[in-house]
């Protein structure tokens, strides 16, 4: 009888150890999961001027901004790191230093724009004195996000992507 009780206690200890191990792994996976930069609900909103981007930018500028973002997304689809990196602003390029490092970051943290199922361009607005293009994207896992692309005009009048902020569309998944 005591042998059966010992096995019972041993089984209980093993079950508890397995549960603790599983919990620790779950916590580690949560900490290592790619993060999505979200706009905090209680943070002060960026200042959006009453002047719309359409009023401040020419039609050619708006078309060029769309073309740059579409070009980068097409480069992501083709896994063309050099081309994707060429659409990034000099500040972003300096931050990542190489096309391969940039592409590795995009793969791990921006799967929504790296492998979108659907892309729809939304409003182009001014935020903190810069044009920001909103793009509604259906990500590879069925999650809807709005990708906000701050744009930067270069000295040669071309446009480059100065970042990307993903904001989930709450309650919207497929």
VMD Tcl script that builds the backbone (N, CA, C; Angstrom):
set m [mol new atoms 522]
animate dup $m
set s [atomselect $m all]
$s set {name element resname resid chain x y z} {
  {N N UNK 1 A 0.814 -1.189 0.000}
  {CA C UNK 1 A 0.000 0.000 0.000}
  {C C UNK 1 A 0.862 1.260 0.000}
  {N N UNK 2 A 1.930 1.265 0.801}
  {CA C UNK 2 A 2.799 2.435 0.846}
  {C C UNK 2 A 3.493 2.655 -0.488}
  {N N UNK 3 A 3.796 1.580 -1.207}
  {CA C UNK 3 A 4.427 1.698 -2.519}
  {C C UNK 3 A 3.486 2.418 -3.481}
  {N N UNK 4 A 2.170 2.089 -3.438}
  {CA C UNK 4 A 1.194 2.748 -4.301}
  {C C UNK 4 A 1.059 4.233 -3.953}
  {N N UNK 5 A 1.104 4.551 -2.663}
  {CA C UNK 5 A 1.029 5.955 -2.247}
  {C C UNK 5 A 2.260 6.723 -2.717}
  {N N UNK 6 A 3.426 6.085 -2.637}
  {CA C UNK 6 A 4.656 6.743 -3.084}
  {C C UNK 6 A 4.577 7.045 -4.576}
  {N N UNK 7 A 4.073 6.082 -5.360}
  {CA C UNK 7 A 3.942 6.313 -6.794}
  {C C UNK 7 A 2.919 7.414 -7.066}
  {N N UNK 8 A 1.865 7.447 -6.266}
  {CA C UNK 8 A 0.859 8.493 -6.419}
  {C C UNK 8 A 1.438 9.869 -6.166}
  {N N UNK 9 A 2.231 10.000 -5.078}
  {CA C UNK 9 A 2.873 11.284 -4.773}
  {C C UNK 9 A 3.882 11.659 -5.848}
  {N N UNK 10 A 4.636 10.664 -6.318}
  {CA C UNK 10 A 5.622 10.923 -7.368}
  {C C UNK 10 A 4.917 11.416 -8.639}
  {N N UNK 11 A 3.797 10.781 -8.981}
  {CA C UNK 11 A 3.017 11.207 -10.150}
  {C C UNK 11 A 2.518 12.629 -10.003}
  {N N UNK 12 A 2.077 12.980 -8.802}
  {CA C UNK 12 A 1.606 14.334 -8.536}
  {C C UNK 12 A 2.741 15.352 -8.683}
  {N N UNK 13 A 3.911 15.021 -8.154}
  {CA C UNK 13 A 5.069 15.917 -8.261}
  {C C UNK 13 A 5.469 16.098 -9.724}
  {N N UNK 14 A 5.474 15.008 -10.495}
  {CA C UNK 14 A 5.824 15.087 -11.916}
  {C C UNK 14 A 4.795 15.946 -12.657}
  {N N UNK 15 A 3.512 15.768 -12.336}
  {CA C UNK 15 A 2.474 16.561 -12.997}
  {C C UNK 15 A 2.627 18.046 -12.689}
  {N N UNK 16 A 2.937 18.363 -11.440}
  {CA C UNK 16 A 3.135 19.766 -11.063}
  {C C UNK 16 A 4.369 20.336 -11.755}
  {N N UNK 17 A 5.437 19.556 -11.814}
  {CA C UNK 17 A 6.662 20.015 -12.488}
  {C C UNK 17 A 6.394 20.255 -13.977}
  {N N UNK 18 A 5.626 19.359 -14.590}
  {CA C UNK 18 A 5.294 19.524 -16.012}
  {C C UNK 18 A 4.466 20.782 -16.220}
  {N N UNK 19 A 3.524 21.044 -15.324}
  {CA C UNK 19 A 2.702 22.240 -15.423}
  {C C UNK 19 A 3.540 23.506 -15.266}
  {N N UNK 20 A 4.453 23.509 -14.326}
  {CA C UNK 20 A 5.329 24.665 -14.116}
  {C C UNK 20 A 6.227 24.885 -15.335}
  {N N UNK 21 A 6.750 23.806 -15.891}
  {CA C UNK 21 A 7.594 23.903 -17.088}
  {C C UNK 21 A 6.790 24.468 -18.258}
  {N N UNK 22 A 5.583 23.948 -18.450}
  {CA C UNK 22 A 4.728 24.435 -19.528}
  {C C UNK 22 A 4.447 25.930 -19.348}
  {N N UNK 23 A 4.093 26.333 -18.136}
  {CA C UNK 23 A 3.796 27.743 -17.854}
  {C C UNK 23 A 5.007 28.622 -18.160}
  {N N UNK 24 A 6.187 28.189 -17.747}
  {CA C UNK 24 A 7.402 28.953 -18.013}
  {C C UNK 24 A 7.652 29.107 -19.502}
  {N N UNK 25 A 7.423 28.043 -20.267}
  {CA C UNK 25 A 7.598 28.124 -21.725}
  {C C UNK 25 A 6.591 29.087 -22.346}
  {N N UNK 26 A 5.350 29.067 -21.859}
  {CA C UNK 26 A 4.341 29.987 -22.379}
  {C C UNK 26 A 4.743 31.428 -22.126}
  {N N UNK 27 A 5.262 31.695 -20.944}
  {CA C UNK 27 A 5.690 33.053 -20.615}
  {C C UNK 27 A 6.858 33.473 -21.495}
  {N N UNK 28 A 7.786 32.553 -21.763}
  {CA C UNK 28 A 8.935 32.853 -22.609}
  {C C UNK 28 A 8.468 33.127 -24.040}
  {N N UNK 29 A 7.504 32.342 -24.547}
  {CA C UNK 29 A 6.996 32.570 -25.893}
  {C C UNK 29 A 6.311 33.924 -26.001}
  {N N UNK 30 A 5.582 34.304 -24.955}
  {CA C UNK 30 A 4.919 35.614 -24.962}
  {C C UNK 30 A 5.960 36.725 -25.002}
  {N N UNK 31 A 7.040 36.579 -24.216}
  {CA C UNK 31 A 8.088 37.608 -24.186}
  {C C UNK 31 A 8.839 37.681 -25.502}
  {N N UNK 32 A 8.983 36.550 -26.210}
  {CA C UNK 32 A 9.742 36.520 -27.450}
  {C C UNK 32 A 8.885 36.804 -28.669}
  {N N UNK 33 A 7.572 36.860 -28.506}
  {CA C UNK 33 A 6.685 37.078 -29.642}
  {C C UNK 33 A 6.984 38.426 -30.277}
  {N N UNK 34 A 6.866 38.498 -31.619}
  {CA C UNK 34 A 7.070 39.790 -32.272}
  {C C UNK 34 A 6.090 40.808 -31.709}
  {N N UNK 35 A 6.593 41.988 -31.497}
  {CA C UNK 35 A 5.728 43.015 -30.938}
  {C C UNK 35 A 5.149 43.863 -32.055}
  {N N UNK 36 A 3.969 44.312 -31.813}
  {CA C UNK 36 A 3.316 45.228 -32.737}
  {C C UNK 36 A 3.231 46.555 -32.021}
  {N N UNK 37 A 3.801 47.561 -32.626}
  {CA C UNK 37 A 3.744 48.866 -31.999}
  {C C UNK 37 A 2.306 49.355 -32.067}
  {N N UNK 38 A 1.734 49.596 -30.913}
  {CA C UNK 38 A 0.360 50.046 -30.847}
  {C C UNK 38 A 0.315 51.437 -30.241}
  {N N UNK 39 A -0.674 52.169 -30.646}
  {CA C UNK 39 A -0.869 53.488 -30.078}
  {C C UNK 39 A -1.657 53.310 -28.784}
  {N N UNK 40 A -1.105 53.692 -27.630}
  {CA C UNK 40 A -1.843 53.539 -26.376}
  {C C UNK 40 A -3.141 54.329 -26.416}
  {N N UNK 41 A -4.181 53.757 -25.825}
  {CA C UNK 41 A -5.489 54.394 -25.871}
  {C C UNK 41 A -5.527 55.716 -25.116}
  {N N UNK 42 A -4.738 55.833 -24.046}
  {CA C UNK 42 A -4.795 57.046 -23.239}
  {C C UNK 42 A -3.690 58.039 -23.572}
  {N N UNK 43 A -2.852 57.714 -24.534}
  {CA C UNK 43 A -1.768 58.622 -24.909}
  {C C UNK 43 A -2.346 59.803 -25.677}
  {N N UNK 44 A -1.683 60.943 -25.591}
  {CA C UNK 44 A -2.168 62.070 -26.376}
  {C C UNK 44 A -2.035 61.752 -27.861}
  {N N UNK 45 A -3.052 62.085 -28.590}
  {CA C UNK 45 A -3.049 61.795 -30.019}
  {C C UNK 45 A -2.059 62.712 -30.723}
  {N N UNK 46 A -1.419 62.192 -31.790}
  {CA C UNK 46 A -0.545 63.071 -32.559}
  {C C UNK 46 A -1.376 64.215 -33.127}
  {N N UNK 47 A -0.724 65.352 -33.310}
  {CA C UNK 47 A -1.482 66.490 -33.811}
  {C C UNK 47 A -1.722 66.326 -35.300}
  {N N UNK 48 A -2.969 66.242 -35.659}
  {CA C UNK 48 A -3.354 66.147 -37.060}
  {C C UNK 48 A -3.876 67.518 -37.442}
  {N N UNK 49 A -3.228 68.108 -38.411}
  {CA C UNK 49 A -3.617 69.468 -38.782}
  {C C UNK 49 A -4.937 69.441 -39.533}
  {N N UNK 50 A -5.596 70.562 -39.557}
  {CA C UNK 50 A -6.861 70.650 -40.274}
  {C C UNK 50 A -6.629 70.604 -41.782}
  {N N UNK 51 A -5.425 70.914 -42.180}
  {CA C UNK 51 A -5.088 70.866 -43.596}
  {C C UNK 51 A -4.831 69.412 -43.966}
  {N N UNK 52 A -5.526 68.909 -44.937}
  {CA C UNK 52 A -5.333 67.521 -45.328}
  {C C UNK 52 A -4.117 67.396 -46.230}
  {N N UNK 53 A -3.597 66.191 -46.313}
  {CA C UNK 53 A -2.439 65.953 -47.169}
  {C C UNK 53 A -2.770 66.235 -48.619}
  {N N UNK 54 A -4.012 65.967 -48.997}
  {CA C UNK 54 A -4.406 66.212 -50.387}
  {C C UNK 54 A -4.288 67.690 -50.737}
  {N N UNK 55 A -4.552 68.568 -49.755}
  {CA C UNK 55 A -4.423 70.005 -50.002}
  {C C UNK 55 A -2.962 70.431 -50.056}
  {N N UNK 56 A -2.124 69.819 -49.243}
  {CA C UNK 56 A -0.737 70.252 -49.115}
  {C C UNK 56 A 0.186 69.602 -50.133}
  {N N UNK 57 A -0.169 68.413 -50.587}
  {CA C UNK 57 A 0.672 67.689 -51.539}
  {C C UNK 57 A 0.044 67.726 -52.925}
  {N N UNK 58 A 0.886 67.640 -53.914}
  {CA C UNK 58 A 0.369 67.560 -55.278}
  {C C UNK 58 A -0.144 66.140 -55.528}
  {N N UNK 59 A -0.907 66.001 -56.577}
  {CA C UNK 59 A -1.373 64.665 -56.967}
  {C C UNK 59 A -0.177 63.767 -57.283}
  {N N UNK 60 A 0.867 64.348 -57.841}
  {CA C UNK 60 A 2.075 63.577 -58.162}
  {C C UNK 60 A 2.746 63.081 -56.885}
  {N N UNK 61 A 2.759 63.929 -55.832}
  {CA C UNK 61 A 3.334 63.499 -54.554}
  {C C UNK 61 A 2.533 62.337 -53.975}
  {N N UNK 62 A 1.211 62.459 -53.958}
  {CA C UNK 62 A 0.356 61.401 -53.419}
  {C C UNK 62 A 0.554 60.105 -54.193}
  {N N UNK 63 A 0.642 60.196 -55.501}
  {CA C UNK 63 A 0.855 59.007 -56.325}
  {C C UNK 63 A 2.236 58.401 -56.057}
  {N N UNK 64 A 3.235 59.263 -55.893}
  {CA C UNK 64 A 4.597 58.776 -55.616}
  {C C UNK 64 A 4.656 58.061 -54.268}
  {N N UNK 65 A 3.963 58.588 -53.270}
  {CA C UNK 65 A 3.935 57.948 -51.949}
  {C C UNK 65 A 3.305 56.561 -52.054}
  {N N UNK 66 A 2.184 56.463 -52.750}
  {CA C UNK 66 A 1.531 55.166 -52.949}
  {C C UNK 66 A 2.464 54.207 -53.674}
  {N N UNK 67 A 3.143 54.683 -54.695}
  {CA C UNK 67 A 4.049 53.855 -55.478}
  {C C UNK 67 A 5.213 53.337 -54.632}
  {N N UNK 68 A 5.748 54.179 -53.764}
  {CA C UNK 68 A 6.864 53.767 -52.897}
  {C C UNK 68 A 6.420 52.646 -51.959}
  {N N UNK 69 A 5.261 52.807 -51.329}
  {CA C UNK 69 A 4.785 51.782 -50.394}
  {C C UNK 69 A 4.464 50.494 -51.147}
  {N N UNK 70 A 3.803 50.612 -52.290}
  {CA C UNK 70 A 3.511 49.423 -53.093}
  {C C UNK 70 A 4.798 48.745 -53.549}
  {N N UNK 71 A 5.793 49.546 -53.900}
  {CA C UNK 71 A 7.075 48.991 -54.333}
  {C C UNK 71 A 7.759 48.214 -53.219}
  {N N UNK 72 A 7.720 48.768 -52.011}
  {CA C UNK 72 A 8.347 48.049 -50.900}
  {C C UNK 72 A 7.598 46.753 -50.595}
  {N N UNK 73 A 6.269 46.807 -50.623}
  {CA C UNK 73 A 5.500 45.588 -50.370}
  {C C UNK 73 A 5.759 44.527 -51.448}
  {N N UNK 74 A 5.888 44.964 -52.690}
  {CA C UNK 74 A 6.205 44.026 -53.778}
  {C C UNK 74 A 7.597 43.420 -53.567}
  {N N UNK 75 A 8.537 44.233 -53.110}
  {CA C UNK 75 A 9.887 43.730 -52.823}
  {C C UNK 75 A 9.846 42.709 -51.679}
  {N N UNK 76 A 9.008 42.959 -50.655}
  {CA C UNK 76 A 8.852 41.976 -49.577}
  {C C UNK 76 A 8.330 40.658 -50.146}
  {N N UNK 77 A 7.320 40.740 -51.013}
  {CA C UNK 77 A 6.744 39.529 -51.608}
  {C C UNK 77 A 7.791 38.735 -52.394}
  {N N UNK 78 A 8.698 39.446 -53.041}
  {CA C UNK 78 A 9.744 38.802 -53.849}
  {C C UNK 78 A 10.981 38.453 -53.021}
  {N N UNK 79 A 10.945 38.752 -51.730}
  {CA C UNK 79 A 12.107 38.565 -50.850}
  {C C UNK 79 A 13.347 39.270 -51.397}
  {N N UNK 80 A 13.134 40.439 -51.979}
  {CA C UNK 80 A 14.228 41.252 -52.521}
  {C C UNK 80 A 14.617 42.286 -51.459}
  {N N UNK 81 A 15.546 41.900 -50.592}
  {CA C UNK 81 A 15.944 42.742 -49.464}
  {C C UNK 81 A 16.527 44.074 -49.926}
  {N N UNK 82 A 17.369 44.050 -50.936}
  {CA C UNK 82 A 18.003 45.288 -51.416}
  {C C UNK 82 A 16.965 46.289 -51.918}
  {N N UNK 83 A 16.014 45.806 -52.705}
  {CA C UNK 83 A 14.989 46.709 -53.237}
  {C C UNK 83 A 14.103 47.229 -52.109}
  {N N UNK 84 A 13.681 46.365 -51.200}
  {CA C UNK 84 A 12.840 46.795 -50.071}
  {C C UNK 84 A 13.563 47.850 -49.238}
  {N N UNK 85 A 14.844 47.631 -49.005}
  {CA C UNK 85 A 15.658 48.555 -48.213}
  {C C UNK 85 A 15.801 49.900 -48.917}
  {N N UNK 86 A 15.800 49.903 -50.242}
  {CA C UNK 86 A 15.983 51.144 -50.998}
  {C C UNK 86 A 14.806 52.105 -50.820}
  {N N UNK 87 A 13.650 51.608 -50.408}
  {CA C UNK 87 A 12.487 52.461 -50.191}
  {C C UNK 87 A 12.481 53.104 -48.801}
  {N N UNK 88 A 13.385 52.667 -47.923}
  {CA C UNK 88 A 13.461 53.194 -46.555}
  {C C UNK 88 A 14.221 54.518 -46.538}
  {N N UNK 89 A 13.858 55.374 -45.605}
  {CA C UNK 89 A 14.523 56.665 -45.473}
  {C C UNK 89 A 15.976 56.463 -45.028}
  {N N UNK 90 A 16.827 57.460 -45.232}
  {CA C UNK 90 A 18.215 57.358 -44.775}
  {C C UNK 90 A 18.330 57.055 -43.274}
  {N N UNK 91 A 17.422 57.580 -42.480}
  {CA C UNK 91 A 17.455 57.317 -41.037}
  {C C UNK 91 A 17.207 55.834 -40.750}
  {N N UNK 92 A 16.232 55.251 -41.426}
  {CA C UNK 92 A 15.943 53.815 -41.252}
  {C C UNK 92 A 17.124 52.993 -41.764}
  {N N UNK 93 A 17.685 53.386 -42.895}
  {CA C UNK 93 A 18.826 52.654 -43.438}
  {C C UNK 93 A 20.015 52.702 -42.483}
  {N N UNK 94 A 20.245 53.846 -41.866}
  {CA C UNK 94 A 21.350 53.968 -40.911}
  {C C UNK 94 A 21.086 53.114 -39.671}
  {N N UNK 95 A 19.836 53.027 -39.272}
  {CA C UNK 95 A 19.476 52.241 -38.089}
  {C C UNK 95 A 19.763 50.753 -38.307}
  {N N UNK 96 A 19.455 50.235 -39.492}
  {CA C UNK 96 A 19.616 48.798 -39.740}
  {C C UNK 96 A 20.922 48.448 -40.446}
  {N N UNK 97 A 21.560 49.378 -41.074}
  {CA C UNK 97 A 22.886 49.263 -41.673}
  {C C UNK 97 A 22.993 48.318 -42.857}
  {N N UNK 98 A 22.115 47.353 -42.989}
  {CA C UNK 98 A 22.171 46.479 -44.161}
  {C C UNK 98 A 20.775 46.015 -44.541}
  {N N UNK 99 A 20.630 45.687 -45.812}
  {CA C UNK 99 A 19.340 45.210 -46.307}
  {C C UNK 99 A 18.942 43.901 -45.623}
  {N N UNK 100 A 19.911 43.047 -45.361}
  {CA C UNK 100 A 19.601 41.763 -44.719}
  {C C UNK 100 A 19.093 41.953 -43.297}
  {N N UNK 101 A 19.703 42.866 -42.544}
  {CA C UNK 101 A 19.233 43.123 -41.178}
  {C C UNK 101 A 17.836 43.744 -41.205}
  {N N UNK 102 A 17.609 44.635 -42.140}
  {CA C UNK 102 A 16.289 45.253 -42.289}
  {C C UNK 102 A 15.240 44.188 -42.602}
  {N N UNK 103 A 15.548 43.323 -43.551}
  {CA C UNK 103 A 14.597 42.295 -43.965}
  {C C UNK 103 A 14.331 41.300 -42.834}
  {N N UNK 104 A 15.348 40.969 -42.056}
  {CA C UNK 104 A 15.159 40.061 -40.920}
  {C C UNK 104 A 14.193 40.676 -39.910}
  {N N UNK 105 A 14.325 41.970 -39.655}
  {CA C UNK 105 A 13.420 42.649 -38.734}
  {C C UNK 105 A 11.992 42.642 -39.282}
  {N N UNK 106 A 11.836 42.922 -40.559}
  {CA C UNK 106 A 10.498 42.946 -41.156}
  {C C UNK 106 A 9.854 41.567 -41.068}
  {N N UNK 107 A 10.609 40.529 -41.408}
  {CA C UNK 107 A 10.068 39.158 -41.330}
  {C C UNK 107 A 9.588 38.815 -39.927}
  {N N UNK 108 A 10.364 39.220 -38.921}
  {CA C UNK 108 A 10.037 38.811 -37.555}
  {C C UNK 108 A 9.000 39.704 -36.877}
  {N N UNK 109 A 8.938 40.985 -37.232}
  {CA C UNK 109 A 8.063 41.890 -36.500}
  {C C UNK 109 A 6.941 42.514 -37.325}
  {N N UNK 110 A 6.998 42.389 -38.631}
  {CA C UNK 110 A 6.000 43.028 -39.482}
  {C C UNK 110 A 5.441 42.057 -40.514}
  {N N UNK 111 A 5.058 40.864 -40.066}
  {CA C UNK 111 A 4.511 39.848 -40.976}
  {C C UNK 111 A 3.284 40.373 -41.711}
  {N N UNK 112 A 2.550 41.257 -41.076}
  {CA C UNK 112 A 1.339 41.805 -41.694}
  {C C UNK 112 A 1.647 42.506 -43.011}
  {N N UNK 113 A 2.717 43.282 -43.068}
  {CA C UNK 113 A 3.064 43.960 -44.321}
  {C C UNK 113 A 4.051 43.140 -45.153}
  {N N UNK 114 A 4.718 42.187 -44.523}
  {CA C UNK 114 A 5.656 41.319 -45.240}
  {C C UNK 114 A 4.913 40.330 -46.143}
  {N N UNK 115 A 3.821 39.771 -45.629}
  {CA C UNK 115 A 3.032 38.803 -46.390}
  {C C UNK 115 A 1.533 39.097 -46.264}
  {N N UNK 116 A 1.092 40.254 -46.767}
  {CA C UNK 116 A -0.331 40.598 -46.646}
  {C C UNK 116 A -1.199 39.760 -47.584}
  {N N UNK 117 A -2.430 39.538 -47.141}
  {CA C UNK 117 A -3.414 38.882 -48.011}
  {C C UNK 117 A -4.196 39.914 -48.815}
  {N N UNK 118 A -4.327 41.111 -48.248}
  {CA C UNK 118 A -5.089 42.173 -48.881}
  {C C UNK 118 A -4.505 43.512 -48.439}
  {N N UNK 119 A -4.489 44.467 -49.369}
  {CA C UNK 119 A -3.951 45.804 -49.081}
  {C C UNK 119 A -4.898 46.838 -49.682}
  {N N UNK 120 A -5.290 47.829 -48.862}
  {CA C UNK 120 A -6.144 48.900 -49.357}
  {C C UNK 120 A -5.629 50.229 -48.807}
  {N N UNK 121 A -5.308 51.136 -49.703}
  {CA C UNK 121 A -4.812 52.447 -49.293}
  {C C UNK 121 A -5.974 53.298 -48.799}
  {N N UNK 122 A -5.746 53.922 -47.652}
  {CA C UNK 122 A -6.750 54.763 -47.015}
  {C C UNK 122 A -6.288 56.213 -47.130}
  {N N UNK 123 A -6.628 57.038 -46.164}
  {CA C UNK 123 A -6.332 58.463 -46.222}
  {C C UNK 123 A -4.848 58.771 -46.066}
  {N N UNK 124 A -4.447 59.832 -46.707}
  {CA C UNK 124 A -3.118 60.412 -46.548}
  {C C UNK 124 A -3.330 61.688 -45.742}
  {N N UNK 125 A -2.740 61.743 -44.548}
  {CA C UNK 125 A -2.970 62.876 -43.653}
  {C C UNK 125 A -1.653 63.446 -43.174}
  {N N UNK 126 A -1.742 64.629 -42.578}
  {CA C UNK 126 A -0.582 65.257 -41.950}
  {C C UNK 126 A -0.603 64.903 -40.471}
  {N N UNK 127 A 0.488 64.361 -39.964}
  {CA C UNK 127 A 0.649 64.082 -38.539}
  {C C UNK 127 A 1.998 64.656 -38.126}
  {N N UNK 128 A 1.985 65.552 -37.147}
  {CA C UNK 128 A 3.204 66.200 -36.669}
  {C C UNK 128 A 4.049 66.737 -37.824}
  {N N UNK 129 A 3.399 67.457 -38.728}
  {CA C UNK 129 A 4.052 68.124 -39.864}
  {C C UNK 129 A 4.669 67.182 -40.891}
  {N N UNK 130 A 4.218 65.934 -40.940}
  {CA C UNK 130 A 4.690 64.986 -41.948}
  {C C UNK 130 A 3.505 64.256 -42.559}
  {N N UNK 131 A 3.583 63.947 -43.843}
  {CA C UNK 131 A 2.510 63.148 -44.425}
  {C C UNK 131 A 2.609 61.696 -43.929}
  {N N UNK 132 A 1.449 61.129 -43.595}
  {CA C UNK 132 A 1.380 59.745 -43.129}
  {C C UNK 132 A 0.302 59.049 -43.949}
  {N N UNK 133 A 0.708 57.979 -44.610}
  {CA C UNK 133 A -0.220 57.207 -45.426}
  {C C UNK 133 A -0.771 56.051 -44.603}
  {N N UNK 134 A -2.097 55.975 -44.493}
  {CA C UNK 134 A -2.751 54.852 -43.811}
  {C C UNK 134 A -3.049 53.772 -44.846}
  {N N UNK 135 A -2.706 52.527 -44.497}
  {CA C UNK 135 A -2.949 51.389 -45.376}
  {C C UNK 135 A -3.615 50.298 -44.543}
  {N N UNK 136 A -4.805 49.886 -44.951}
  {CA C UNK 136 A -5.502 48.806 -44.248}
  {C C UNK 136 A -5.030 47.495 -44.858}
  {N N UNK 137 A -4.531 46.609 -43.975}
  {CA C UNK 137 A -3.883 45.382 -44.436}
  {C C UNK 137 A -4.496 44.179 -43.721}
  {N N UNK 138 A -4.761 43.128 -44.486}
  {CA C UNK 138 A -5.156 41.844 -43.912}
  {C C UNK 138 A -3.897 40.998 -43.849}
  {N N UNK 139 A -3.469 40.680 -42.637}
  {CA C UNK 139 A -2.230 39.937 -42.443}
  {C C UNK 139 A -2.363 38.459 -42.754}
  {N N UNK 140 A -1.256 37.742 -42.739}
  {CA C UNK 140 A -1.243 36.329 -43.114}
  {C C UNK 140 A -2.038 35.431 -42.165}
  {N N UNK 141 A -2.272 35.881 -40.946}
  {CA C UNK 141 A -3.019 35.080 -39.975}
  {C C UNK 141 A -4.477 35.539 -39.870}
  {N N UNK 142 A -4.937 36.366 -40.806}
  {CA C UNK 142 A -6.315 36.804 -40.823}
  {C C UNK 142 A -6.609 38.004 -39.944}
  {N N UNK 143 A -5.566 38.721 -39.520}
  {CA C UNK 143 A -5.760 39.882 -38.672}
  {C C UNK 143 A -5.753 41.161 -39.515}
  {N N UNK 144 A -6.719 42.033 -39.241}
  {CA C UNK 144 A -6.795 43.318 -39.926}
  {C C UNK 144 A -6.004 44.341 -39.127}
  {N N UNK 145 A -5.171 45.076 -39.806}
  {CA C UNK 145 A -4.366 46.123 -39.186}
  {C C UNK 145 A -4.408 47.355 -40.080}
  {N N UNK 146 A -4.187 48.491 -39.450}
  {CA C UNK 146 A -3.902 49.684 -40.228}
  {C C UNK 146 A -2.415 49.949 -40.059}
  {N N UNK 147 A -1.722 49.998 -41.184}
  {CA C UNK 147 A -0.295 50.314 -41.188}
  {C C UNK 147 A -0.179 51.798 -41.517}
  {N N UNK 148 A 0.428 52.543 -40.602}
  {CA C UNK 148 A 0.636 53.975 -40.811}
  {C C UNK 148 A 2.084 54.184 -41.240}
  {N N UNK 149 A 2.267 54.752 -42.427}
  {CA C UNK 149 A 3.590 54.983 -42.991}
  {C C UNK 149 A 3.923 56.478 -42.976}
  {N N UNK 150 A 4.765 56.919 -42.033}
  {CA C UNK 150 A 5.257 58.298 -42.122}
  {C C UNK 150 A 6.195 58.393 -43.327}
  {N N UNK 151 A 6.018 59.414 -44.117}
  {CA C UNK 151 A 6.814 59.560 -45.328}
  {C C UNK 151 A 7.757 60.754 -45.197}
  {N N UNK 152 A 8.884 60.643 -45.865}
  {CA C UNK 152 A 9.910 61.693 -45.793}
  {C C UNK 152 A 10.334 62.045 -47.215}
  {N N UNK 153 A 10.218 63.327 -47.555}
  {CA C UNK 153 A 10.647 63.767 -48.875}
  {C C UNK 153 A 12.140 64.070 -48.842}
  {N N UNK 154 A 12.846 63.554 -49.833}
  {CA C UNK 154 A 14.290 63.710 -49.911}
  {C C UNK 154 A 14.652 64.996 -50.670}
  {N N UNK 155 A 15.902 65.359 -50.629}
  {CA C UNK 155 A 16.378 66.577 -51.297}
  {C C UNK 155 A 16.110 66.543 -52.802}
  {N N UNK 156 A 16.095 65.337 -53.368}
  {CA C UNK 156 A 15.832 65.216 -54.809}
  {C C UNK 156 A 14.332 65.115 -55.117}
  {N N UNK 157 A 13.488 65.391 -54.113}
  {CA C UNK 157 A 12.017 65.390 -54.205}
  {C C UNK 157 A 11.391 64.002 -54.250}
  {N N UNK 158 A 12.185 62.936 -54.128}
  {CA C UNK 158 A 11.610 61.597 -54.052}
  {C C UNK 158 A 11.105 61.351 -52.629}
  {N N UNK 159 A 10.273 60.352 -52.486}
  {CA C UNK 159 A 9.698 60.018 -51.186}
  {C C UNK 159 A 10.270 58.706 -50.682}
  {N N UNK 160 A 10.491 58.638 -49.365}
  {CA C UNK 160 A 10.977 57.418 -48.710}
  {C C UNK 160 A 10.122 57.136 -47.481}
  {N N UNK 161 A 10.080 55.870 -47.096}
  {CA C UNK 161 A 9.316 55.437 -45.922}
  {C C UNK 161 A 10.169 55.664 -44.677}
  {N N UNK 162 A 9.614 56.406 -43.717}
  {CA C UNK 162 A 10.347 56.754 -42.501}
  {C C UNK 162 A 9.907 55.927 -41.299}
  {N N UNK 163 A 9.185 54.847 -41.527}
  {CA C UNK 163 A 8.748 53.975 -40.442}
  {C C UNK 163 A 7.426 53.325 -40.782}
  {N N UNK 164 A 6.955 52.518 -39.862}
  {CA C UNK 164 A 5.658 51.869 -40.021}
  {C C UNK 164 A 5.131 51.548 -38.633}
  {N N UNK 165 A 3.919 51.975 -38.373}
  {CA C UNK 165 A 3.274 51.673 -37.099}
  {C C UNK 165 A 2.023 50.862 -37.415}
  {N N UNK 166 A 1.931 49.664 -36.826}
  {CA C UNK 166 A 0.773 48.804 -37.029}
  {C C UNK 166 A -0.205 48.980 -35.873}
  {N N UNK 167 A -1.454 49.219 -36.223}
  {CA C UNK 167 A -2.495 49.363 -35.213}
  {C C UNK 167 A -3.587 48.350 -35.549}
  {N N UNK 168 A -3.855 47.424 -34.622}
  {CA C UNK 168 A -4.900 46.425 -34.899}
  {C C UNK 168 A -6.280 47.067 -35.020}
  {N N UNK 169 A -7.068 46.537 -35.921}
  {CA C UNK 169 A -8.468 46.938 -36.012}
  {C C UNK 169 A -9.218 45.983 -35.099}
  {N N UNK 170 A -9.587 46.464 -33.936}
  {CA C UNK 170 A -10.164 45.621 -32.900}
  {C C UNK 170 A -11.411 44.894 -33.369}
  {N N UNK 171 A -11.452 43.613 -33.040}
  {CA C UNK 171 A -12.610 42.796 -33.378}
  {C C UNK 171 A -12.676 42.387 -34.820}
  {N N UNK 172 A -11.656 42.706 -35.580}
  {CA C UNK 172 A -11.648 42.402 -37.002}
  {C C UNK 172 A -10.642 41.309 -37.318}
  {N N UNK 173 A -11.120 40.106 -37.510}
  {CA C UNK 173 A -10.273 39.001 -37.970}
  {C C UNK 173 A -11.080 38.148 -38.927}
  {N N UNK 174 A -10.374 37.327 -39.654}
  {CA C UNK 174 A -11.041 36.383 -40.561}
  {C C UNK 174 A -10.722 34.993 -40.065}
}
mol reanalyze $m
mol bondsrecalc $m
mol representation Tube
mol addrep $m
